[in-house]
């Protein structure tokens, strides 16, 4: 299940993030100096949740916790939504290490894509992945997302400007693949 994270999720989210710090931080940007850590600061987490609510209200992003039963296992986010002639969003996700490889990230990505294309009416989704992040690459490859190439020094990750492989899917590709992806991952 995907649902927005709320301030009441802090302790559960904190436990998952603390338990996966080594697994996750090597793939994420560093916090800006002086910025409070939402993993350790309830108010910073509440502000993060509030920012995601505002993005949703403005139509510029949607953030979801990924839940298996009652257990939080990760996040799936649509961000940097651009309207006008582009109608596109970036997708970011993570799943805790103990659940990696069990199909939760591809399933959540299918749900997020269906939401993005069928409810938000976007034309394109893009996922950018550090080439050595094989677990994340397997997620997009399982869904048949198209690799568009290498973007050099694309994002700052853990203090280093990292190259990223850019994967994408358009609504036309989604419509062709949706029945099979739904049957495989949501059936």
N, C-alpha and C positions, 0 to 999 in steps of 0.2 A: 504494500500500500504506500502511496505517496501522499503526504500531507504537509502543509507548512509547519515549520517548527515554531513553537510558542515558548514564552519565558518559562512556563512550567516544565519544559523538557530539559532545563539546564543540567540537572544532576545526571540524567541519563546520557545526554550529549557529552557532558564533561567526562564521564567515565569511559565512553567509547573513544573520545579523542585522546585522553591520557593513555589509555591502553594501546593506542596505535600511533603514538607520536613518531617513532622511527619509521614506520610503514608509510606515513602520510607526509611528513614535513619535507622529505626530499623531493616531493613533487609540487610543492606549493610556494608561493611568494612569501618572503619574510614580512613580518609586521613592520610597519614604519616605526622608527625609534620614538619612544614615548607614548605610542599607541597602546591602550590597555588590551590585554589578552582575553578574548572572549572565553577561552578554555578555563581561565582561572578567575575571571571577574564576572559575577552574575549580571552586574549592570551593563558591562560591555556586551554580553550575550543578549540581554534584553534590547539593547540598542541595535544589535545586528538583526534581531527578529523584527524590530520596528522598521528598519531600513528595507527589509525584504517585503514587509506589508505595504510600505509606500511604493516600492517598485511595482508591485502587483496592481495597486490602485492606479498608478500612472501608465501601466501597460509596458513598462521598460524591463521587467524581469519577473521571474517566478522561481522561488526557492522551495524545495521540498525535502523533508526527511524521508528516508527509505526505511520502511518498517516491515519486519517479518513477524506476523502476529503483533504482539505488544513491544517487541524488541527493535530498537533503533539500530540499524546496521550500516547506515551511510547517508549520503545526500546526493540529490540530483537537482541541478540548477540550470535554468534558462536565463542568460544574462545578456547585457548589451543589445537589447532588442532595438532594431532600427526599422522604422516604418518607411513610408514613402515608396520609392521605386525599389528599395532593397528587400524589405519584409523578411528580415533575417535575425537570428539569434545565435549566440555561442552557448554551447552546452558544456558544463563541468560536472564532474561526479567523483565520488569516492565511496568505497565500501571497506569496512573493517577487514583486517588481514584474515581473521578466522573464517570469514564468509566469502573471501575471494575465491573465484573459480567455481562457485556453486550456482551461477546463473542469475544472481540477484541484480547485478549491474546491467546486463543486457535486457532483462525483463523491465527494470525501471526505465531504461532508455526507450524501450518500445512504448511504454505508457506515456513518457514525456513527449515523445515524437507525435503520438496520436493527439495529445493535448495541444501541442504547438501547431500542428497542421490542421486539425479539425475544429478546435475551439478558438485558438488565438488567430488562426488564419495566416500563419507565416508561410513564406515560400521556400525558405532555406534554413537548415540547421548546420552549424559547423562545430566540430570538436577538434581541438588542437592538443597534440600529445608529444611529449618529449620522446624521441625515437627509442631510447632504451627502456621505456616504460612498457614492457611487453604485456603486462596484465591489462593495462588500459587499452592498448592496441587490439588485444583479443576481443574486447567488448565491441568495438566498432566493426571489426572484421566479421564477427558473428552475425551482425546485422546487415552486412554487405554494403556498408558505407564506402563511398568512393574516396580514395586517397588523391588529393589534388596536388601534392608535392610538399617540398620542404620550405619552410619559412625560417630563414637564418636569423639567429639571435632575436627570436620573436617575443619571448616573455622572460622576465626576470624570475627565476625559480631558485629558491633557497640561496639567494645572493649571487647567482650567476645568470648572465644572459644566455638562455638556452635556445637551440634550434627546436622547432616543432614540426611534426608532420600534421598537415591539415586534412581532415576528413570532412566530407559533407554529404548531405542528402537534400534533395529538393522535394517539393510536394508532389511533382510528377513521379519521381522515383518512389516516394512513399506510397502513392496510390497503387503502383504496380506491385510493390513488395508487401503491403499491409496485410492482405489475407494470409499469406504464408507466415509473416512475422507474428501476427496475432495468434494463429494456430499453434506455432512453435513455442512462443514464450508466454502467452496468456491463456491458451486453450485449456 
